[in-house]
């Protein structure tokens, strides 16, 4: 729901702040007073087109800020979350700034954002009828989702989406297997050669590192052996473990004369002797292992160079040769198994396609039933709105199989005809002006619980009508306002009399400038405004009495 609209330096408005409540809000005023500027400002905050001529003369920039309350399950929350905004807030603020040079910037909750994101979020918040072309239901791209929401078949739509996902996965797997099989057949001789030469070497993971270490060891074998022997002689001779034991014996002889002072030294010598013995044992093991390595340096180098050469040939690391062999063997298996894997995937695809058809048929059946109910409900609302000759029809057009998708197997379009015998056509092309706004009023009244936008704006929905028809328009606006917030720009006293909130838009002179202002009306001021709408510029006592009577009669 729209909570407030703040306008700064826009066309004839220098500064204006409007607060809105739920229900039916009326905007009235003389022709040319500037009511359309308020809708222009709202449109800017919703991401519609901006022009430099909208900036008030002498100002550096114009700004329009709209604040909205969001229900817990409002679709704008998901869009905000995906864009990195705080989707948990109960309110969102959309602000648009236009420079005198025509450049504009968009902000969501005071964070700079794209006009595109602002527009997408704006479309979920507000629908404007009679002022902005191809917005809301005038965009055929919204018709399928609108019908689905009206039909309340969420479960079948979820099943359809899942069936489509599984079908796409099955198609991708089958296509990948067929492509791999065809390539394998084309490269069969080469693949067999690669498999055989890898199998002949039988590479093991980590073997390159092991061979490189052995090669380095064997290249320095004599020097290593000499160092090991020398170390072992030192550790095993008088300078090693024996020297440590000798020092310990000397200290033991005088231990009773030194009290406890020699205990740390004796404990350290004991540990050192143990470590020296362990070191001697490990040196002996290393020397023994060195002697056991019977492979020649030439054999180790030959194996290492063969592995590296094969890896370079196939452009992989040595450790990846085994995986390459397994991959080549898998490709050859596609040929050798007689295409059984491809056939299995083809059968899986047929089953997935059948499941998708069943899910799509279920959705199509639901859509046909919803379309009939929607058409009947809209047609019932048309005669009281002076559209008795008009027709409304929901068209379901079957798609070619190549055009099927997660949303089903048909295209949904709302079409109308305004005269008996006239062909049906798109809403935006067949209808115009107040006729379009009244048609949108009828449709929205039927769809009031199915549409995401919580705020509807009707610009001069009563254009060209009066009397009973205007009263019917007002009655439907009031009924619609029970579920949605409604803003209506009107010249009709019958419509204005039903408003729960009323703003009068006026144009006046301020110094050398013309400015547009808006004033929220009290009950007495509303009666005076409705009297003006009934009688014109000269408000008479009879007009005031008629206005009071109208307000009373229409509210009961």
C-alpha positions in Angstrom: 0.0 0.0 0.0 1.2 3.5 -0.8 1.8 5.4 2.4 3.2 8.7 1.2 4.3 10.6 -1.9 6.8 13.5 -1.6 7.4 15.7 -4.6 10.1 18.4 -5.0 10.5 20.8 -7.9 8.5 18.8 -10.4 6.8 20.9 -13.2 4.5 23.3 -11.3 5.0 21.7 -7.8 7.8 23.2 -5.7 7.2 21.1 -2.5 4.3 18.7 -1.8 3.9 15.9 0.8 0.9 13.6 0.6 0.0 10.9 3.1 -2.4 8.1 2.0 -4.5 5.6 4.0 -6.3 2.4 2.9 -9.5 2.3 1.0 -10.7 4.8 -1.7 -8.7 8.0 -2.0 -10.1 10.7 -4.3 -8.1 13.3 -6.2 -10.2 16.1 -7.6 -9.8 19.6 -8.9 -10.5 21.9 -11.9 -9.3 20.7 -15.3 -5.6 21.8 -15.7 -5.1 22.1 -12.0 -2.2 19.6 -12.2 -3.7 16.3 -11.1 -1.7 14.6 -13.8 1.5 16.0 -12.2 0.8 13.9 -9.1 0.5 10.8 -11.3 3.7 11.8 -13.1 5.5 12.0 -9.8 4.2 8.5 -8.8 5.2 7.2 -12.1 8.7 8.5 -11.7 9.0 6.8 -8.3 7.8 3.6 -10.0 10.6 3.7 -12.6 8.8 5.2 -15.6 10.4 7.4 -18.2 11.9 10.8 -17.0 12.5 13.9 -19.1 14.4 17.1 -18.3 11.2 19.2 -19.0 9.8 17.8 -15.8 12.2 19.8 -13.7 10.6 23.0 -12.4 11.9 26.2 -14.0 14.9 27.5 -12.2 15.5 24.3 -10.2 18.6 22.2 -10.5 16.7 18.9 -10.1 13.4 17.3 -9.3 12.6 14.4 -7.0 9.7 12.1 -6.3 9.7 9.8 -3.3 7.1 7.1 -2.7 6.9 5.0 0.5 5.1 1.7 0.5 4.1 -0.8 3.2 4.8 -4.5 2.2 2.8 -7.5 3.2 4.8 -10.5 4.5 4.3 -12.4 1.3 4.5 -9.6 -1.2 6.5 -10.5 -4.3 8.6 -7.3 -4.0 10.3 -8.9 -1.0 11.8 -11.7 -3.1 13.0 -9.2 -5.7 14.6 -7.0 -3.0 16.3 -10.0 -1.4 17.7 -11.2 -4.7 19.0 -7.6 -5.4 20.8 -7.5 -2.0 18.3 -5.2 -0.2 16.8 -5.7 3.2 13.7 -7.8 2.4 12.7 -8.1 6.0 11.6 -4.5 6.4 7.9 -3.8 6.5 8.4 -0.7 4.3 10.3 0.2 1.2 11.1 3.7 -0.2 11.5 4.4 -3.9 13.1 7.7 -4.8 13.8 9.1 -8.3 15.9 12.2 -8.9 16.0 14.0 -12.3 18.6 16.6 -13.2 17.9 19.6 -15.3 20.1 17.9 -18.0 17.6 15.0 -18.1 19.8 12.5 -16.3 18.1 10.6 -13.6 19.1 8.4 -10.7 17.1 5.8 -8.8 17.3 4.9 -5.1 15.7 2.1 -3.1 15.9 2.7 0.7 18.5 5.4 -0.1 20.7 3.0 -1.9 21.5 3.7 -5.5 20.0 1.2 -7.9 19.1 0.6 -11.5 16.0 2.1 -13.2 15.2 -1.4 -14.4 15.0 -2.9 -10.9 13.0 0.1 -9.7 10.5 -0.5 -12.5 10.2 -4.2 -11.9 9.5 -3.6 -8.2 7.1 -0.7 -9.0 5.0 -3.0 -11.2 4.4 -5.3 -8.2 3.3 -2.3 -6.0 1.1 -0.1 -8.2 -1.0 -0.4 -11.3 -2.0 2.8 -13.1 -4.9 2.7 -15.6 -5.8 5.5 -18.0 -2.4 7.3 -17.8 0.5 5.0 -18.6 0.3 2.7 -21.6 1.4 -0.9 -21.4 1.5 -1.1 -17.7 0.1 -3.9 -15.5 -2.7 -5.8 -17.4 -2.0 -3.8 -20.5 1.2 -5.8 -20.8 0.3 -9.2 -22.3 3.3 -10.7 -20.6 1.3 -10.5 -17.3 -1.8 -12.3 -18.5 -0.6 -15.9 -17.9 0.4 -15.2 -14.3 -2.8 -13.2 -13.7 -5.0 -16.1 -14.9 -3.0 -18.6 -12.9 -3.4 -16.5 -9.7 -7.1 -16.2 -10.4 -7.4 -20.0 -11.0 -5.7 -20.8 -7.6 -3.9 -23.9 -9.0 -0.5 -23.4 -7.4 0.2 -27.1 -6.8 -0.3 -28.0 -10.4 2.0 -25.2 -11.5 4.7 -26.4 -9.1 4.4 -29.9 -10.5 4.6 -28.5 -14.0 7.8 -26.5 -13.2 9.4 -29.6 -11.6 8.4 -31.8 -14.6 10.0 -29.2 -17.0 13.2 -29.2 -15.0 13.4 -33.0 -15.1 12.7 -33.0 -18.8 15.4 -30.5 -19.5 17.9 -32.5 -17.5 16.9 -35.7 -19.3 17.3 -34.0 -22.7 20.7 -32.6 -21.7 22.0 -36.0 -20.5 20.8 -37.7 -23.7 22.2 -35.1 -26.0 25.6 -35.2 -24.1 25.7 -39.0 -24.4 24.8 -39.0 -28.1 27.4 -36.3 -28.8 30.0 -38.3 -26.8 29.1 -41.5 -28.6 29.3 -39.9 -32.1 32.7 -38.3 -31.3 33.9 -41.6 -29.8 33.0 -43.4 -33.0 34.8 -40.8 -35.1 37.9 -41.1 -32.9 37.7 -44.8 -32.1 41.1 -45.7 -33.5 42.8 -42.9 -31.7 41.0 -43.6 -28.5 42.0 -47.3 -28.6 45.7 -46.2 -29.2 45.5 -43.8 -26.2 43.9 -46.4 -24.0 46.5 -49.0 -24.9 49.6 -46.8 -24.4 48.3 -45.6 -21.0 47.5 -49.1 -20.0 51.0 -50.2 -21.0 52.6 -47.7 -18.7 49.9 -48.3 -16.0 50.6 -44.9 -14.2 49.8 -44.6 -10.5 48.7 -41.5 -8.6 51.7 -39.8 -7.0 54.2 -41.9 -8.9 55.9 -38.9 -10.5 56.8 -37.4 -7.2 58.0 -40.8 -5.9 60.2 -41.4 -9.0 61.6 -37.9 -8.8 62.6 -38.4 -5.2 64.2 -41.7 -6.0 66.1 -40.3 -8.9 67.5 -37.5 -6.8 68.5 -40.0 -4.1 70.2 -42.4 -6.5 72.0 -39.6 -8.2 73.7 -38.7 -4.9 73.9 -42.3 -3.6 77.6 -42.4 -2.8 77.7 -39.1 -1.0 74.6 -40.0 1.0 76.1 -43.4 1.9 79.4 -41.8 3.1 77.5 -39.3 5.2 75.4 -42.0 6.8 78.4 -44.1 7.6 80.2 -41.2 9.2 77.2 -40.2 11.2 76.7 -43.7 12.4 80.3 -44.0 13.5 80.0 -40.8 15.5 76.8 -41.8 17.2 78.0 -45.3 17.9 81.5 -44.4 18.9 83.0 -42.6 21.9 81.6 -39.2 20.9 78.0 -40.3 20.7 75.8 -42.3 23.0 78.9 -43.6 25.0 80.0 -40.1 25.8 76.6 -39.2 27.1 76.6 -42.3 29.3 80.1 -41.5 30.5 79.1 -38.0 31.5 76.1 -39.4 33.4 78.3 -41.8 35.3 80.6 -39.1 36.5 77.7 -37.0 37.8 76.1 -40.0 39.5 79.3 -40.4 41.6 78.9 -36.9 43.1 75.1 -36.7 43.2 74.9 -37.3 46.9 77.3 -34.5 47.6 75.4 -31.9 45.4 71.9 -32.5 46.8 69.2 -32.1 44.1 71.1 -29.6 42.0 72.4 -32.3 39.5 69.0 -33.9 39.0 68.0 -31.7 36.0 71.3 -32.4 34.3 71.1 -36.1 34.9 67.5 -36.2 33.5 68.6 -34.2 30.4 71.6 -36.6 29.8 69.2 -39.6 30.1 66.9 -38.1 27.5 69.8 -37.2 25.2 71.1 -40.7 25.4 67.7 -42.1 24.4 67.5 -39.7 21.5 71.0 -40.5 20.4 70.2 -44.2 20.4 67.1 -43.5 18.3 69.0 -41.3 15.9 71.7 -44.1 15.5 68.9 -46.6 14.8 67.3 -44.4 12.2 70.6 -43.7 10.4 71.2 -47.4 10.3 67.8 -48.0 8.8 68.4 -45.3 6.1 71.7 -46.9 5.3 70.2 -50.3 5.0 67.3 -49.0 2.8 69.8 -47.3 0.6 71.6 -50.6 0.0 68.3 -52.4 -0.7 67.3 -50.1 -3.6 68.4 -52.5 -6.4 66.8 -50.4 -9.3 69.3 -48.6 -11.4 69.3 -44.9 -11.9 68.8 -45.5 -15.6 65.6 -47.6 -14.9 64.1 -45.0 -12.7 64.9 -42.2 -15.1 63.5 -44.2 -18.0 60.2 -44.7 -16.1 60.0 -41.0 -15.1 60.7 -39.7 -18.5 58.2 -42.1 -20.1 55.4 -40.9 -17.8 56.3 -37.2 -18.4 56.5 -37.7 -22.2 53.1 -39.3 -22.3 51.6 -36.6 -20.2 53.1 -33.9 -22.4 51.7 -35.7 -25.5 48.2 -35.6 -24.2 48.5 -32.2 -22.5 47.8 -33.4 -19.0 49.7 -33.7 -15.7 51.4 -37.0 -15.0 49.0 -37.6 -12.1 46.0 -37.1 -14.5 47.1 -39.9 -16.9 45.1 -42.5 -14.9 42.0 -40.4 -15.1 42.6 -39.8 -18.8 42.8 -43.6 -19.3 39.5 -44.0 -17.4 37.8 -41.3 -19.5 39.0 -42.8 -22.8 37.8 -46.2 -21.6 34.4 -44.7 -20.8 34.1 -43.2 -24.3 35.0 -46.6 -25.9 32.4 -48.2 -23.7 29.8 -46.1 -25.4 30.7 -47.9 -28.6 31.4 -51.3 -27.2 28.1 -51.5 -25.2 26.1 -51.2 -28.4 24.6 -47.8 -27.5 22.8 -49.2 -24.4 23.6 -46.2 -22.3 22.3 -43.8 -25.0 19.2 -46.0 -25.4 18.6 -45.9 -21.6 18.9 -42.1 -21.5 16.5 -41.9 -24.5 13.9 -44.0 -22.6 14.4 -41.8 -19.6 13.7 -38.7 -21.8 10.6 -40.3 -23.2 9.3 -40.9 -19.7 10.2 -37.3 -18.6 8.5 -35.9 -21.7 5.4 -37.9 -20.9 5.4 -36.7 -17.3 5.7 -33.1 -18.5 2.8 -33.6 -21.0 0.6 -34.9 -18.1 1.6 -31.9 -15.9 1.0 -29.5 -18.7 -2.4 -31.0 -19.5 -3.4 -30.6 -15.9 -2.4 -26.9 -15.9 -4.1 -26.4 -19.3 -7.3 -27.9 -17.9 -7.2 -25.6 -14.9 -6.5 -22.6 -17.1 -9.5 -23.4 -19.4 -11.8 -23.6 -16.4 -10.3 -20.4 -14.9 -10.6 -18.6 -18.2 -14.3 -19.4 -18.5 -15.0 -18.3 -15.0 -12.9 -15.1 -15.5 -14.7 -14.2 -18.8 -18.2 -14.7 -17.2 -17.3 -12.6 -14.1 -15.8 -9.7 -16.2 -18.8 -9.7 -18.6 -21.2 -9.4 -15.7 -19.4 -6.2 -14.6 -19.5 -4.5 -18.0 -23.1 -3.4 -18.6 -23.4 -1.2 -15.5 -20.2 0.6 -16.7 -21.8 1.6 -20.0 -19.8 -1.1 -21.7 -22.8 -3.3 -22.5 -21.7 -3.9 -26.1 -18.2 -4.9 -25.2 -16.8 -8.4 -25.0 -14.0 -9.8 -22.9 -12.3 -13.1 -23.7 -9.3 -15.0 -22.3 -7.5 -16.6 -25.3 -5.5 -19.8 -24.8 -3.3 -20.5 -27.8 -1.5 -23.8 -28.0 2.3 -23.5 -28.5 4.5 -25.6 -30.8 6.4 -28.2 -28.9 9.6 -26.3 -29.4 8.1 -23.4 -27.5 7.0 -25.4 -24.5 8.5 -24.3 -21.2 8.2 -24.3 -17.5 5.0 -22.3 -17.7 3.2 -24.8 -19.9 2.1 -25.4 -23.5 -0.1 -22.4 -24.3 0.0 -18.6 -24.5 -2.5 -16.6 -22.5 -3.9 -13.3 -23.8 -6.8 -11.1 -22.6 -8.6 -9.6 -25.6 -11.6 -7.3 -25.9 -14.0 -5.9 -28.5 -16.0 -2.8 -27.8 -18.8 -3.2 -30.3 -21.0 -6.2 -31.2 -19.6 -8.1 -34.2 -16.2 -6.4 -33.9 -13.2 -8.7 -33.8 -11.4 -9.2 -30.5 -8.0 -7.5 -30.0 -5.4 -6.5 -27.4 -6.6 -4.3 -24.5 -4.2 -1.5 -25.2 -5.1 -1.2 -28.9 -8.9 -1.6 -28.7 -9.7 0.5 -25.7 -8.8 4.2 -25.0 -9.3 6.9 -22.4 -12.1 6.5 -19.9 -13.4 3.4 -21.7 -10.1 1.7 -21.0 -10.1 2.8 -17.4 -13.6 1.4 -16.9 -12.7 -1.9 -18.5 -9.7 -2.1 -16.2 -11.9 -1.4 -13.3 -14.2 -4.3 -14.2 -11.2 -6.7 -14.6 -9.5 -5.6 -11.5 -12.7 -5.9 -9.5 -12.9 -9.6 -10.5 -9.2 -10.1 -10.0 -8.9 -8.1 -6.8 -7.7 -11.1 -4.7 -5.4 -12.5 -7.3 -3.2 -9.5 -8.3 0.1 -8.6 -6.6 -0.2 -4.8 -6.7 -1.9 -3.6 -3.5 -2.5 -0.1 -5.0 -4.5 0.8 -8.1 -4.7 4.2 -9.7 -7.5 5.1 -12.0 -7.1 8.3 -14.0 -10.5 9.8 -14.9 -12.2 6.5 -15.0 -15.5 8.4 -15.2 -14.6 10.3 -18.4 -17.6 10.8 -20.6 -20.2 9.3 -18.3 -22.6 10.6 -15.6 -25.7 9.7 -13.7 -26.3 6.0 -13.0 -23.1 4.9 -14.9 -21.0 7.2 -12.7 -22.7 5.8 -9.6 -21.9 2.3 -10.9 -18.3 3.2 -11.4 -18.2 4.6 -7.8 -19.8 1.6 -6.4 -17.3 -0.7 -8.0 -14.4 1.5 -6.9 -15.8 1.2 -3.3 -16.1 -2.6 -3.6 -12.6 -2.8 -5.0 -11.3 -0.6 -2.2 -12.4 -3.3 0.3 -9.4 -5.4 -0.8 -7.0 -2.9 -2.4 -5.9 0.7 -1.9 -7.5 2.8 -4.7 -6.5 6.2 -5.9 -8.9 7.8 -8.4 -8.6 11.0 -10.3 -12.2 12.1 -10.9 -14.5 14.9 -12.0 -17.6 12.9 -11.0 -19.4 13.9 -7.8 -20.9 10.4 -7.5 -17.4 8.9 -7.4 -16.0 11.6 -5.1 -18.8 11.2 -2.6 -17.7 7.6 -2.0 -14.1 8.5 -1.0 -12.7 7.6 2.4 -10.0 10.2 1.8 -10.2 13.3 -0.4 -7.5 15.6 -1.8 -8.2 18.8 -3.8 -5.6 19.8 -6.4 -5.4 23.5 -7.2 -3.3 25.8 -9.3 -2.5 29.3 -8.1 -0.2 32.3 -8.5 2.7 32.7 -6.1 4.6 35.9 -6.9 5.5 35.6 -10.6 5.2 31.8 -10.6 2.3 29.4 -11.1 2.3 26.5 -8.6 0.2 23.4 -8.0 -0.8 22.4 -4.5 -2.9 19.7 -2.9 -5.0 19.9 0.2 -6.6 17.1 2.2 -10.2 18.0 2.8 -12.2 17.8 6.0 -15.8 16.5 5.9 -17.2 20.1 5.4 -14.6 20.9 2.8 -15.4 17.6 0.9 -19.1 18.6 0.8 -18.1 22.0 -0.6 -15.9 20.4 -3.3 -18.6 17.9 -4.3 -21.0 20.9 -4.5 -18.6 22.6 -6.8 -18.3 19.5 -8.9 -22.2 19.4 -9.2 -22.8 23.0 -10.0 -19.5 24.5 -11.4 -17.7 27.5 -10.2 -20.7 29.2 -8.5 -21.6 27.0 -5.6 -25.2 27.5 -4.5 -27.1 26.4 -1.5 -29.0 23.9 -3.6 -25.7 22.4 -4.7 -24.5 22.1 -1.1 -27.7 20.4 -0.2 -27.4 18.1 -3.2 -23.8 17.3 -2.2 -24.8 16.4 1.4 -27.6 14.2 0.1 -25.3 12.5 -2.3 -22.7 11.8 0.3 -25.3 10.4 2.6 -27.2 8.3 0.1 -24.2 6.7 -1.5 -22.6 5.7 1.8 -25.7 3.9 3.0 
